[in-house]
Amino acid sequence: MAGNKFSEFDKKVWTECLEIPEGEVRTYKWIAERIGHPGAYRAVGNSLGRNPFAPEVPCHRVIRSDGTPGGYSGGIEKKLKLLQKEKELKSKYNI
């Protein structure tokens, strides 16, 4: 990630988001565990809220553990539309 204005934690969170396949979702908790901070799922959410690289860094693919969408800087409707579009593309092209 570019520049030093972002924390190492943010960089780890955003980098881990890049590992989520298109058309799939993971939880804030999953990211927290993957970056070695298993209890920091709220901090993960805050970091994703600061993501200036969306949707290239696909924070829209991160949801709450209860299956609800959680937040998105572009709004929940936009998050749901992005997820639906990816799901449709994945299904259409069997990817």
C-alpha positions in Angstrom: 0.0 0.0 0.0 1.2 3.5 -0.8 2.5 6.1 1.6 3.1 6.2 5.3 -0.1 8.0 6.2 -1.8 4.6 6.8 -1.2 2.5 9.9 0.4 -0.9 9.6 -2.8 -2.4 10.9 -4.8 -0.7 8.1 -2.4 -2.0 5.5 -2.7 -5.5 6.9 -6.5 -5.3 6.8 -6.7 -4.0 3.3 -4.1 -6.5 2.0 -6.2 -9.3 3.5 -9.3 -8.0 1.8 -7.5 -8.6 -1.5 -7.5 -12.3 -0.7 -11.3 -12.5 -0.7 -12.3 -14.0 -4.0 -14.8 -12.1 -6.2 -18.4 -13.2 -5.5 -17.5 -14.4 -2.0 -17.7 -12.8 1.5 -15.7 -13.1 4.7 -16.4 -11.7 8.2 -14.7 -8.9 10.1 -13.7 -11.6 12.6 -12.1 -13.7 9.8 -9.9 -10.8 8.8 -9.0 -10.0 12.4 -7.9 -13.6 12.9 -6.0 -13.8 9.6 -3.9 -10.7 10.5 -3.1 -12.0 14.0 -5.5 -9.8 16.0 -8.4 -12.2 16.7 -10.2 -9.8 19.0 -9.9 -6.8 16.8 -12.9 -7.3 14.6 -14.3 -3.8 15.4 -11.0 -2.2 14.6 -11.1 -4.1 11.3 -14.4 -2.5 10.6 -13.0 0.9 11.4 -10.1 0.3 9.2 -12.3 -0.8 6.3 -14.3 2.4 6.8 -11.1 4.4 6.1 -10.3 2.4 3.0 -9.5 5.0 0.3 -9.0 2.2 -2.3 -12.5 0.9 -2.5 -13.8 -1.0 -4.5 -10.3 -2.0 -5.8 -9.6 -3.2 -2.2 -12.9 -5.0 -1.9 -14.0 -4.1 1.6 -17.6 -4.6 0.4 -16.9 -8.4 0.6 -16.6 -8.2 4.4 -19.8 -8.8 6.5 -20.7 -9.3 10.1 -20.5 -12.8 11.7 -24.3 -12.9 11.9 -24.5 -12.7 8.1 -25.8 -9.1 7.9 -23.9 -6.7 5.7 -22.3 -4.4 8.3 -21.2 -1.0 7.1 -19.9 0.4 3.9 -18.5 3.9 3.2 -20.6 4.0 0.0 -23.8 3.0 1.8 -25.4 -0.4 2.5 -27.3 -0.3 -0.8 -24.2 0.1 -2.8 -22.4 -2.7 -0.9 -25.3 -5.1 -1.6 -25.4 -4.1 -5.3 -21.7 -4.8 -5.6 -22.0 -8.2 -3.9 -25.0 -9.1 -6.1 -23.2 -8.1 -9.3 -20.2 -10.2 -8.3 -22.3 -13.2 -7.4 -24.1 -13.0 -10.7 -20.9 -12.8 -12.7 -19.4 -15.7 -10.8 -22.5 -17.8 -11.5 -22.7 -16.7 -15.1 -19.1 -17.5 -15.9 -18.6 -20.4 -13.4 -15.7 -18.6 -11.8 
